[in-house]
Amino acid sequence: MINASRRHLLTAFAASAVVPIAGAAAAPARAAAPAATAVTPLADAAAPASVTLAPLDASYFASVTLGSPLSAQVLPGTPPRTEVTSGGRRVALLTHGARTVLLPGPGRTFTENKRPFVDDFRRTLPDLSRPEADRQYWGTSPGGGVWSTLGPSATDYSVVPGAGVITLTTDYASRHASLRDGEITDVDVRSTARFDKVPTGEACSYALSFGYQDTHNNYRARLSFLTTGAVQLRVEKEVADTVTQLTSALTLATGVPAGTDWTIRVRREGARIRVKAWRSETAEPSAWAVDVSDSTFSKGRVGLRALANQGCTNLPVRLSVSRFQVDAAGWDTPATVTHGDWVRVLPDPFDGTWTEELEQVILGWAGSTAPDVLAYAAMFLAGAPAVTAGAGPAKDRQVLGEAGYGYLDPQGYRYEGADFHEYMGIGWTFDDGVHTGPSSKQVGNLDCSGYTRMVYGYHMGVPMAAGEDTSRQRLPRKSRDMAEYAPGVRLDRTDGTAPPAAALLQPGDLVLFNADSGDDQETTTVDHVGIYLGVDAAGARRFLSSRKTVNGPTMADLGGASSLDGTGTYARTLHTVHRV
């Protein structure tokens, strides 16, 4: 029992949707610095995730008043389903052998937009124990996606705890590190970095890239470190290798020694581009150094670029990036799903027999806006408000609110293993007497199956097992076991060569994948599970799942499309569709 009504919880989450993106909280940068200037929300940036519900007045509830008795008939197809109607309108759809019931309700829009994040490079890369082809050189930012490093040699890039390193081993060759997220439009982004030498012969520079299309087309705010120790700021765009200065160069300092941290901040809103840069040990300037307009690139990646000008004579020069931070941002087309389907759960599987008791349950659900499966699933997305339990085994512990995926290993990969009770920071005794203890490192985290169990098990009351459990009466711990033994009915499965068509797929169904949970490589067994949400604004079937790359539950496309359609990893590797 939680300390708020279920209807209030949905209202609270929906209300959070209108709160703009706030600054990201994270560990301090390597350079000790005063507190940064507060970040003003971007004008067009929505909250990281939201569920919106149209205002409901008395006319809505009058329209869903149902007459009794209701009519029930079995529909053709496998598995068998019973459609319940009132006055010719469907009011419920029950699947024989399953607990979940699909009901019409007020229309909702589920939306996910870009969340803030900080990468302070707390990892060691590359991992030399991995085959050369599989090595990552900057790895994955916590919540920001995977880094791409380009030119001229992979070994010019590495990460040591506290710094992403770009080593300039040759002159006149740009080196780019960018996050593989090319749909970012408006953004407020900053980076902090230092060179280990004052260059000789010619200058070296480091730039904060935005609107990045590729190495030949991008915007950048660039700091040039001259041989005299002077530092100059330039804002420029590169189009098909032709560089245009958007403003004249500004000298920010002279006599700057090697090893001095500098921060660059860019705020792009529509065509307006504002830039400032400063010594990181000093306070952030209140005024923008550059304020220009340009609309060449409406969206693109963010990242960094480093260069030793032709004629630089004291190579190698090392750029160490101690912090890369997105305080606010929006995607060009945020993931959005709108429909009026609500998913509720019976206390026992429907055996195909329509009874008066079951009719009363359906009548009680008519018009209800109490949280359902989809609402609870959305209450762990980025920006969801924290809710604590008022009673029961999780009393005074958080049971709803934004979740991560897992803590980081030394290479920056996220550990699996965060079950529903570990999110809450407690141990759990299952109904077969097996006890599983808490993990202090996994508080606030949910891996993919832990997220599914949190929604269906803890909040919706489906029995759970501590481990595998082949009885098909309880929800197993791992996704591969859910594919075989989850309670309910299997809707479809791959034939071994193609993903299942899943013709009877409906919101709330479990979608299970034969794709590695790092989003990159196929394996030989089911290893990822999500909850089907519905068809998005582009007509693609979209699902919710907790993912390593995103660091938590998502319905968006960061690090791989959360879609069952197209050619992405999940579309190609859908293995089983199951209805609880």
N, C-alpha and C positions, 0 to 999 in steps of 0.2 A: 504494500500500500504506500503510495507516494504522497507527499504533503501538498498536493494540489489536485484539483479535479482533472479528469482526462480532457474535458472540453477546454479547461483553462490552459492545459499544456499546449494544445494545438494553437490556441489563440496567442499564447506567449511566443511560440516559435514563429508564427506568421508575423507577429509584431516585429520580431527581430529582423524581418526581411527588409524593412525600410530604414534600418540603421546603416549608414554608409560604412565603407571599409575604414577601420581604424589602423593605427600604427601597429607593426608587428612587434611582439615581445620576443626577445632572444637573449642569449648570453652576450656579454659585452665584447666589443671588438678588441683586437690585440692592443691597439693604441688606446691608452686611457684618454677619454675625451669627455668634455662637458655634455650634458644632455642636449640632444638635437632639438631644433625648432619643431614645434608641433606640426603634424602633417594635416593640412586642410583636405577634407574629402574631395575626390574628383567629382565634378559636377554630374557626370553621367554614369558613375560607377555604382552598381547595385551592391547589396550585401553579398558576401561570398556565396551564400546559399539561402534560399527562401521557399516558403510555401505560402501562397496567397489564396485567400478564399473570399469570394464576393460577399458583400454584406447581405445578411439574411434577415428578412422581416417576416411578419406573421403570414404573408401570402405564400411564402415558400413552404412553411410547415402545413398550411392548409392544403397545398397541392399534393403533399405526400401522405395525407391521411388515407389509410387503406381500409377497404371494406373486408369483412370476414364473412364466410370463409374465403381463403385464397385458393387459387387453382394451381395444381401442380401436374406437370407432364414430363415424361422422360424423353429427352432429345436423342436423335440417332447419333451414332458415332461411338468411338472408343477413346477414353473410358466413358461409360454412360454418365450423363448429367441430367439433373432434374431442374427444369425451369419453373419458377414460381411467378404467377402473374396476378394482377388485380386490375379489373376493368380493361383487360387486354394489354396492360403494360407489364413488362418484366420488373419484378421487385427483388428477385434473388436468383442466383444460379449456383446450385450445389453439385459437387462432383462426388460420385459414389466412391467411397473409400477415403475421402479426404475431409479435413476439418475446415479448410478455407472456404469462405462463401463470398461471392462477388455480388455487390449490391450497387444500385444507382444512388448517387448522393449529390450534394452541391459540387459544382465544378471547382477544381483546384488547379493551380499552376505551380509546378515544381521547377525551380530555376537554380542553376549553379553558375557563378561567375568566378573570376580570378581571386584567389585568396592571397593576402600578404605572406611573405616568407623572408627568412634570413639564412644565408649560407655563410658560416664562419669557418668552414673547412676543417672540421674536427674529424679528420680521417687521414689515412696514409695510402697513397696510390702512386703508381700502379701496383697491383698485387702481383709480384713476380712469380708466385706459385701457380698462377693461371696460365693457360696457353696464350701465346703472344696475340693470337687473333681475338681472344676474349678479354683482353686487358682493357680496363677503363683508366683514363689518365686524369680526369677530374671527377669522374663518377657522377653521383646524383646529389643535387641540392636538397636539403630538407624541406619538402613541400613545393619546390620550384620546378622540378623535372630533371631531366638528364642533360648533362653538359656535353656539347659537341666541341672538339678541339681540332682546328684545321691549320695546316701549314707551318713550316715546310716539313717538319719531322715530328712524329708522335712523341718521341723521347724529349722534345723540348717542353713537355707539359708534365707536371707532377703535383702531388699534394703532400705536404707535411702537416702535422697537427697545427692548425692555426693559420695556414696560408696555402692558397692555390698559387703555384709557381709557373711562370712562363720564362724560359731561359732563351735569351736572344743570342744565338750562337752564330748567326750570320746577319749581315746588314742587308737593307733594301728588300726585306721579305716580311710581309705582314703576318702576324699570328693572331688567330681569332679563337675565342672561347665564347660560345653562346648557348643559351638554354633552348632546347628543342621544343619551343612553344611559339609558333609563328603567328598566332591569332591575337596577340596583345595589341590593343589600340591605345587608349589613354593609359598613362603610366606615371608613377612617381617612384623613381629608382635611384639608388646611390651605390657607390663602391668606394672602398678605401684600399690604397695600395702604396708601395714604396719601391724605388730602385735601389740596388745595393751599391751603385757607383754613380758618380758624376761622369757623364760621358766625355770622351775626348774625340777630337776630330770633327764629329757631327753629333747632333742631338738624338736623344731617344724620347719616345712618347708612349703614354698609355691613355686609352680612350674608353669611355663608357658608350657602348653601342646601343641603339634603339631603332625601331622600325627596320630591323636587319632582315634583308631578304636572302643575301648570300654575301660572299666576300667581295663582290663587285658592286653591290647596291645596298646602301645603308646610310643612316644618320650616325653621327658620333660627336660627343663632346670630348675634346682631346686636350690633354696637358702635355706640352713639350718641355722637356728638361734639357736646357741648353748647356753647352760646355762651360759657360761662365757661372753656372749655378742659378741662373734665372729660370723661372717657371712661367710659361705663357699658356693661356686658355684660347682654344679655337673651337668653333662650332661649325661643322661642315656636313655636307652630304656627298655621297659618291654614287654616281649613276653610270653604269656601264664603264667603270674604271675612270670616269672623269670626276674630279673632285672640285666642288664649288664651296667657297667659304660663305657661310650664312651671316658672318659678322667679322669685323676686323679683329686681329689678335690682341689680347689683353695681357699685359705683363702683371702677374699677381704677386711676385716676390723675386728678390735677388739674393745671391749668396746662399742658396739653399744647400745644406750638406747632404751627402748620400745617407740613405736610411731614414729619410723623413717621410712620414705617412701623409698622403694627400687624399682628400675625399672629393669626389665629383658627384653632384646631384643633378638629375634631369627630371623635369616635370613637363610632360607633353599632354595637352588637352586639345583634341581636334587638330587644327593647323598650328596652334600656338605652342612654341617651344621655349621653355625657360631653363636656364642653366646657371649654376654657381659652383665654385670649387674653393677649397680652403685647406690650410694645414689642419690635420685631424686633431692635433693637440690643442687647438684653439676653438672658440665657440663658432658655431655655424653662423655665417652672416645672415642678417635678416633680409637683405635685399638680394634680388637676382642680378647676377652680373650680365646676363644676356637675356633678352626677351625679343624673339623674332617669330615670324610665321612662315611655314612652308607645308605644303600638302602632297609632296611627291609620294611618300609612303604612308598609307593610312593605317597600316598594321605591320607587325613583324616581331622578330625575336628581340630580346635584350641580352647584352653580354659585354665582352671586353675585347679590345684590340691593342696589341703591343707592336712597336716597330723601332728598329735601329735605323736611322737614316743612312743612306749610302755614304760611306766614308767614316763611319764611326769606328774608332781604332782600338778601343779597349774591351772588346768582346771576349768572353761572354759577359753580358749584363743580365741580372736576374730581376724580374718584376715579381714581387710577392704581394698577392691580393689577400688581405685579412678579412674582408667583409664585402658581401654583395647582398643588397637588401632591396626588396620591393615593398614599399609602404602601402601602395594602392595601385590598382590596375583593373582593366576590364577587357574581356574578350570581344572580338568582333561580332561573333554570334554565340552568345552563351547557350549552354544546353538548357532547353525548355520543353517540358512535357505538360500538356493540359488535357484533362478529361474529368469525367464525373464518376469514375469507378472507385469504390471503396472496398477494402478487403478485410473481412472479419473472420474470427476463428471460433468454431464450435468447441464445446468441451470434449466431445468425442467424435470420431469419424462418422460421416453420414453413411448409413448402411443401405440407402436407397428407399427407405420406408418413410413416407410423408405422414407425420403425426400431428395431433393437436398441440402437443408440447412444442414441437419444432415450429409450428405456425406462430405460436406466441413469441418465440425467440425472434423470428423474422419481423413480426409486427413491432417488437420492442426496438429493433434496429432501424426501422423506417425513419428517415429524416435525421438520424443521429449524426452529430458532428464530433462525438468522442473520438480520440485518436484511434486509428486503425493500423494495420500492418505498415502501410506506406507512410503514414504520419510518423510512426515511431522510427522507421528507417531513416526518414529525413532529419530526425532530431539528433543525429550524430554527425551530420555534415558540418563543414566549416561555418562558423558563426552561430551555431545552435546554442541556445542558452543552457547553462548548467542547472540541473534540477537534482535535489537530494531526496532520499527516501525518508519518510517520516516515521516508518515502523517497519517491522520485519527483519530478516537477516541482514539487510543492507542499510539499516537505520543510520541516518546521518551521513551516508555515503552517496556520492554522485552516481545517479543511475541514468541520466540523460545529459547530453551536451556534446559539443565537438570532440571527436575522438581522433587519436593518431593511430598508426598501424603497429609500431613497435620501436624499441630503442635501437641505436646504431651499434654495429660492430666496428672494429678498428678500421675497416676499409670503407665505412659509410653505408654499408648495406643494412637493411632493417631486419631484425630478428623476427621470425614468426613465433607464435605461441601465446598471443594475448587473447585469452578466452573472456567471456562475458564477466565472470566474477573477478578476474584480474583487473579489468577496467575499473571496477568498484573498489579494488584493493582489499578484498576479503577472500577467505577460503570458502569452499562450497562442499556440502555433503549431498550427494545425489541420492535418488530414491532407492538405489540398490545398496546403499551404505558406503559406497566408495567416496572418500574425501580427497579433494584436490586443494592444495594450499595456495595462498596468494603469491604474487611476485611483486616486490617493491619497485622493480624496474619497469613493469608493464602497467602501472596505474594510469588510467586515461587512454589506454590503447586497446584496439580490437583488430585481430587479423581477420581474414575473409570469413572463415567459419565461425570465429568468435562473434563477429558482427551479426551473422545470420542467427546464431543462438541467442544473442542479446535481444533481437527483435522478436523472433518466433518463440523462443524458450522463456526467457525471463519476463518479457513484457506481455506476450500473448498466451503464455501458459502451456505451450506444447512440451511434453516431458522430454528431458534430456538425459543422455548417458555421459559418464565420465570419459569413455573412450569409444571403441569401435561399436559394440552392441549390435548383434545381428538379428535381434528380435523384430525389427521394423516397427517397434512401438515407441521408440525414443529417438531423439535427434542426436546422431553421433557427433563426436568432437571434430573430426577431420572431413574435409570436402570429399576426399576419395571414398570415404565410408558413407557419407550422405548420398552419393550417387548410387550406392548399392542398397543401403539399409534405412534411409530416412523414412519416417512414417508418411503415409499418404499413397499416392499413385504416380507411376511414371507416365509421362505424356509422350515422350519421344526420345530417341537416342540415335547417335550417328551410326551409319552403316559401315564405318571404318574408313571411308574415303571422303565423305561430304558431311557438313554439319546437318543436324536434323531440321526439317522444315518447320516443325513445331506449329502445326496449323491451329491447334486449340490453345496456344499460349495466351495467358491472361495475366494482368497485374497481380503481383504477389507470388508468382511461380518462382521456384528456384531454378537458376540457370547455372550449369556446372561445365567447366572448361578443362580441356586437355592442353593447357598452356601454362608455362611456368609463371609463378606469381610475381616475378620480376618483369614481366611483360615482354620478354625478348625471345625466349627459346621454347620450342615445343618439347614436351617430355612424353613419357609413355603411360602416364596415368592422370586421372582427374586430380587437379591440384588447385583449383580456384572455384569459388562459388559466389553468386550474387543473387539479388532479388529483382525480378523483372518489374520495371516501373510503367512502361507504356510507350506509345509512339510519340516521337518528338516533333517539333515544328517543321523539320525537314522530311518527315515521313519515315525516319529510322527507328527501329525498336531499341529502346535504351534501358539500361539496367543500373542498379546501385550495387556497389561492392566496395570492400575495403582493400586498398591497393598499396603496395610498398612505395612505388614511385611517387604517388600523390601524398603519402603519409596519412592514410586514413580513408574513411568512406567517401565515395564520390559518385556522381552521375555524369561527370564531365570527361573530357578527352585528353587531359594532361597525361603524357607518357603512354598513350594508347587509347583508341576510341572506345568509350563505354557503349558500344553499339553491336547489335547482332547482325547488322547489314553492312555490306561493303567488303573490303579486303583486309581490314585490320586483324590484329592477332585474335581478338575475341570472336569476331565474325567467322574467322576461319576455323577456330578450334572449339566452338560450342560442341559439347559432347552429349549432355543429358539435360532434359527438361523435366522437372518434378513438381508436383503439386502437393503441398503439405496437407 
